[in-house]
Amino acid sequence: MTLSLSTVHATYRPRREAPTLMAYYTVWSQRRALATLDAARLQDIGISKVDAAREAARPFWDLPC
């Protein structure tokens, strides 16, 4: 089997670094703050009450991509 530069380049995927404790805390605190917003504030940022509740219910380790 012969490897060419294009084959190696196409299969290379850089590693993502592991999330830090600060990342977990930040996501947790943002979700808690989102859970406390009233309907008027949610409308200001364009999020429905259902979407806000769904996001706030996610566990802290479920980080966004």
Secondary structure as UniProt FT lines:
FT   HELIX           5..11
FT   HELIX           21..36
FT   HELIX           39..44
FT   TURN            45..46
FT   HELIX           49..57
FT   TURN            60..61
//
